[in-house]
Amino acid sequence: MKQIVPILIALISPLILVTSCKQPDMEVDTTIEVPVGVIEVSTSTIEEFVSTTGSVYPLKEVTLSSEIAAEYSLQKNPATALPYALGDRVRKGATVIKLEDEEYVNSLRAKSKEVDLEISKLEYEKQQSLYEKGGATLRDLKNAEITLINTEYDIESNRINLDKMALDAPFQGVIADLPYFTNGTRVAANTEMITIIDYGKLYLEANLPEKYFSNIQKGYKVYVTSYTSVEDTLTGIITQISPSIDPEARTFKCFVEVDNPDQVLLPGMFVKADLVVNSAEEVLVIPRDIIMSRNRNQIVYVVDKGVATERTITTGLQNEESVEVKMGLLEGESIVNSGFETLRNQSRVRILR
């Protein structure tokens, strides 16, 4: 037994020496700094939306039809010296189409009505003079006045009927529809001749869920964006709100008027409308996509002296991009906006510049 102990000591001593030599390597610092981007918490204005979709239509649109049967005559556009065509601009009062019918004109007896008017005026003046001198009764004077009035009505009626032979633009706009007819072709009464629109202002009919009825008021702002040109967003306002709820769809109707001075939107376009139902100014606002959910809490990472710390926040208004922070952050604090996916509480970080 006494011989075995020195042998064991001889065998174990080198192992102890080797282990002692490797011990300093265990003290290497293995802390890793996670690269992150940060932004500073600041105040801003935030708006909360109710979103819907629909088509826009011109606020001014008229379709002119022939009121009489007559021969068709398309007029020339003074701006182009060519016959009016689709897309042409027309000024208010411009005659675009004429309807010609001699028989119709003759039936109005316009010239004879003018003579009748002249005679009626002279007769009325004569009876008025006689009445003042006692040479005519009041009945004679009133009969002469009635004849004059009726003749004036006939003249006005003739003017209205003659106006039916010309289709004039009721407002400045653009020709949106112009059915083709050969000049000289006889068209029937009540035939649609031309459609004129002015789409400097558009309207949108929106149907919203009934739960938002108490949030919507006339004059509220609306952002309107075309799906074909998402960069161009126009601003409109709510002008009408229906007080009734559709019992099947559980929605209510409202009308939005949209300014379209540069004609970015075309009538009939399918658009997205974001109706502002709430807003707040000078509140803390952060990007929505940097907020994480953990243990039913909403958290962000606040960076201070190279360490990222979890911070539970309470939020308020929000939209697709931003969120109002009511509690949990202070203005000027630095929060992580990129690289937060791999962070843990008290992680050391390296801020990317």
C-alpha positions in Angstrom: 0.0 0.0 0.0 2.8 2.4 0.8 4.2 1.8 -2.7 0.9 2.6 -4.4 0.5 6.1 -2.9 3.7 7.6 -4.4 2.7 6.1 -7.8 -0.8 7.8 -7.7 0.7 11.1 -6.7 3.1 10.9 -9.6 0.2 10.2 -12.0 -2.1 13.0 -10.7 0.4 15.8 -10.4 0.8 16.4 -14.2 -3.0 16.6 -14.5 -3.2 19.2 -11.8 -0.4 21.2 -13.5 -2.2 21.1 -16.9 -5.5 22.2 -15.4 -3.8 25.0 -13.5 -2.1 26.2 -16.8 -5.5 26.4 -18.6 -7.5 28.2 -15.8 -6.7 31.8 -17.0 -8.4 31.1 -20.4 -11.8 30.7 -18.6 -11.8 34.5 -17.7 -12.1 35.8 -21.4 -14.9 38.4 -21.7 -17.6 36.9 -23.9 -20.1 39.9 -23.8 -21.6 40.7 -27.3 -22.8 44.2 -28.4 -25.8 44.0 -30.6 -25.8 46.6 -33.5 -29.0 48.6 -33.4 -30.5 51.8 -34.9 -32.1 54.4 -32.6 -34.4 57.4 -32.9 -35.3 60.1 -30.4 -38.7 60.3 -28.9 -40.4 63.5 -30.0 -43.8 65.1 -30.1 -46.0 65.4 -33.2 -49.5 65.4 -34.5 -51.3 62.0 -35.0 -54.6 61.2 -36.7 -56.7 58.1 -36.3 -58.6 56.9 -39.4 -61.5 54.8 -40.5 -60.7 53.4 -43.9 -63.0 52.5 -46.7 -63.0 52.2 -50.5 -65.1 53.4 -53.4 -65.2 55.1 -56.7 -65.1 58.9 -57.3 -67.5 60.8 -59.6 -67.5 64.4 -60.9 -69.4 66.8 -58.8 -70.7 68.4 -61.9 -72.0 66.2 -64.7 -74.8 66.7 -67.3 -76.1 64.8 -70.2 -77.9 66.9 -72.8 -80.6 65.3 -75.0 -82.5 66.6 -78.0 -85.8 68.0 -77.1 -87.1 68.0 -80.6 -86.7 65.8 -83.7 -84.4 67.7 -86.1 -81.3 67.4 -88.3 -78.0 67.0 -86.4 -75.1 69.5 -86.8 -72.0 69.2 -84.7 -70.3 72.6 -84.2 -66.6 73.5 -84.4 -64.5 74.1 -81.4 -63.1 77.7 -81.6 -59.9 76.5 -79.8 -59.0 73.8 -82.4 -61.0 75.0 -85.5 -62.2 71.3 -85.7 -65.5 69.7 -84.8 -65.9 69.2 -81.0 -64.5 65.8 -79.9 -64.1 63.7 -76.8 -61.9 65.3 -74.2 -62.3 68.8 -75.6 -62.8 71.6 -73.1 -65.9 73.7 -73.5 -66.7 77.1 -72.0 -70.0 77.9 -70.3 -72.6 78.8 -72.8 -70.8 77.4 -75.9 -73.0 75.9 -78.5 -71.7 72.4 -79.2 -74.6 71.0 -81.3 -77.3 72.6 -83.4 -80.6 71.0 -84.4 -82.1 72.4 -87.6 -85.7 72.1 -88.7 -87.3 74.8 -90.8 -90.8 73.4 -90.3 -90.4 73.6 -86.5 -89.1 77.2 -86.8 -92.0 78.2 -89.0 -94.5 76.7 -86.6 -93.4 79.1 -83.9 -94.4 82.1 -86.0 -91.7 84.2 -84.4 -92.0 87.2 -86.7 -95.8 87.5 -86.4 -95.5 87.3 -82.6 -93.1 90.2 -82.7 -95.7 92.2 -84.7 -98.4 91.1 -82.2 -96.2 92.4 -79.4 -95.8 95.8 -81.1 -99.5 96.1 -81.7 -100.3 95.1 -78.1 -98.0 97.7 -76.7 -99.6 100.5 -78.9 -103.1 99.4 -77.9 -102.3 99.3 -74.2 -100.7 102.8 -74.4 -103.8 104.1 -76.3 -106.3 102.6 -73.7 -104.2 104.0 -70.9 -104.3 107.5 -72.4 -108.1 107.3 -73.0 -108.7 106.0 -69.5 -106.8 109.0 -68.1 -109.0 111.4 -70.1 -112.2 109.5 -69.3 -112.6 108.1 -72.8 -112.2 104.4 -71.8 -113.4 102.2 -69.0 -111.1 100.4 -66.6 -112.2 97.1 -68.2 -111.0 98.4 -71.6 -107.6 99.3 -70.0 -107.3 95.9 -68.2 -108.2 93.9 -71.3 -105.5 95.8 -73.3 -103.0 95.0 -70.5 -104.0 91.3 -70.5 -103.5 91.1 -74.2 -100.0 92.7 -73.9 -99.0 90.3 -71.1 -100.2 87.2 -73.1 -98.2 88.4 -76.1 -95.1 88.8 -74.0 -95.6 85.2 -72.7 -95.9 84.0 -76.3 -92.6 85.8 -77.2 -90.9 84.2 -74.2 -92.3 80.8 -75.1 -91.0 81.2 -78.6 -87.6 82.0 -77.3 -87.6 78.9 -75.1 -88.6 76.7 -78.0 -86.0 78.2 -80.3 -83.4 77.5 -77.6 -84.2 73.8 -77.9 -82.5 73.9 -81.3 -79.1 74.5 -79.7 -77.3 72.4 -77.1 -75.2 74.8 -75.0 -72.7 73.8 -72.2 -74.3 74.8 -68.9 -70.9 75.1 -67.2 -67.2 75.0 -68.2 -66.1 71.5 -68.4 -64.8 68.6 -70.6 -66.7 66.5 -73.1 -66.9 63.0 -71.6 -69.3 61.4 -74.0 -70.3 62.3 -77.6 -72.3 59.7 -79.5 -71.5 59.8 -83.2 -74.1 61.1 -85.7 -73.4 62.2 -89.3 -74.1 65.8 -89.8 -77.5 66.3 -91.5 -78.9 63.0 -90.0 -82.3 63.5 -88.4 -82.3 62.5 -84.8 -85.4 61.8 -82.7 -86.5 63.8 -79.7 -85.1 62.7 -76.3 -81.9 61.3 -77.9 -78.8 61.6 -75.7 -76.4 64.0 -77.5 -73.5 64.9 -75.3 -72.2 64.5 -71.7 -70.1 67.2 -70.1 -68.3 66.9 -66.8 -66.2 69.1 -64.5 -64.0 67.0 -62.3 -62.0 69.8 -60.6 -64.2 68.6 -57.7 -65.2 65.0 -57.2 -67.4 63.2 -54.7 -67.2 59.8 -53.1 -70.0 57.8 -51.6 -68.7 55.9 -48.6 -70.4 53.2 -46.6 -69.1 52.9 -43.0 -69.8 50.4 -40.2 -72.5 51.6 -37.9 -70.1 51.5 -34.9 -68.3 54.6 -36.3 -71.5 56.7 -36.6 -70.9 58.7 -33.4 -67.3 59.4 -34.5 -68.1 61.0 -37.9 -69.2 64.6 -38.4 -69.6 67.0 -41.3 -66.4 68.9 -42.1 -64.1 66.0 -41.0 -61.0 65.6 -43.1 -60.6 62.7 -45.5 -57.4 61.5 -47.3 -58.2 60.0 -50.7 -55.6 57.9 -52.6 -55.9 56.2 -56.0 -54.8 52.6 -56.2 -53.2 53.3 -59.6 -51.1 56.3 -58.2 -50.5 55.7 -54.5 -48.1 58.7 -54.3 -50.8 61.2 -55.0 -53.1 61.7 -52.0 -55.8 64.3 -52.1 -57.7 65.9 -49.2 -61.4 66.1 -49.0 -64.1 66.7 -46.4 -67.3 65.0 -45.3 -70.3 67.0 -46.6 -73.3 64.7 -46.0 -74.1 62.0 -43.5 -77.1 59.7 -43.6 -79.0 59.4 -40.3 -80.2 55.8 -41.1 -78.4 52.5 -40.9 -78.7 49.8 -43.6 -80.4 46.9 -41.7 -78.7 44.3 -43.9 -75.2 45.6 -44.3 -75.1 47.4 -40.9 -73.5 50.4 -42.5 -74.4 54.1 -42.9 -73.7 56.3 -45.9 -71.7 59.5 -46.1 -70.6 61.7 -49.0 -67.0 63.1 -49.3 -66.2 66.0 -51.5 -62.6 66.0 -52.9 -60.7 68.9 -54.4 -59.0 67.7 -57.6 -57.5 70.9 -59.2 -54.7 69.1 -61.1 -57.1 66.3 -62.2 -54.9 63.7 -60.5 -58.0 61.5 -60.1 -60.3 60.6 -63.0 -64.0 60.1 -62.7 -64.8 56.4 -62.0 -61.4 55.6 -60.4 -61.3 53.2 -57.5 -59.8 54.8 -54.4 -59.0 54.3 -50.8 -60.5 56.9 -48.3 -59.1 57.4 -44.8 -61.6 59.4 -42.8 -60.0 61.2 -39.8 -62.1 60.3 -36.8 -59.8 61.6 -34.1 -56.6 63.6 -33.8 -54.2 64.9 -31.2 -51.4 67.6 -31.4 -48.1 67.8 -29.6 -48.1 64.3 -28.2 -45.4 61.7 -28.1 -45.5 59.7 -31.3 -43.4 56.6 -32.3 -43.4 54.2 -35.2 -46.0 51.5 -34.8 -43.7 48.7 -36.1 -41.2 49.0 -33.3 -43.6 48.0 -30.6 -43.5 44.4 -29.4 -45.9 42.4 -27.4 -44.6 40.6 -24.4 -46.6 39.1 -21.5 -49.7 41.0 -22.8 -47.7 44.2 -22.4 -46.5 46.6 -25.2 -42.8 47.2 -24.9 -40.0 49.1 -26.6 -36.3 49.2 -25.9 -34.8 52.4 -24.5 -31.0 52.8 -24.9 -29.0 54.5 -22.2 -25.2 54.3 -21.9 -24.9 51.4 -24.3 -27.6 49.2 -22.6 -31.0 48.5 -24.0 -33.7 48.2 -21.4 -37.3 47.0 -21.8 -39.9 49.7 -21.3 -43.6 49.0 -21.0 -45.7 51.7 -22.6 -49.4 52.7 -22.7 -50.7 53.8 -26.1 -53.5 56.0 -27.3 -54.4 57.0 -30.9 -52.9 55.0 -33.7 -52.9 54.6 -37.4 -51.1 52.3 -39.9 -47.7 54.0 -39.3 -47.7 55.7 -35.9 -48.8 55.3 -32.3 -49.4 57.9 -29.6 -47.5 57.0 -26.3 -49.4 58.2 -23.2 -47.2 56.6 -20.6 -43.8 54.9 -20.4 -41.6 57.3 -22.4 -40.1 60.7 -22.1 -39.4 63.2 -24.8 -35.8 63.0 -25.9 -35.2 59.4 -24.9 -33.5 57.1 -27.4 -35.5 54.1 -28.5 -34.4 51.2 -30.8 -36.1 51.3 -34.2 -34.0 48.6 -35.9 -32.3 45.4 -34.7 -34.7 45.1 -31.7 -35.8 41.6 -32.8 -32.8 39.8 -31.1 -32.6 42.0 -28.0 -33.2 41.0 -24.4 -33.6 43.2 -21.4 -30.3 44.8 -20.4 -28.6 43.8 -23.7 -25.4 45.7 -24.5 -25.8 47.5 -27.8 -23.7 49.3 -30.4 -25.5 52.2 -32.0 -25.2 52.3 -35.8 -24.5 55.7 -37.3 
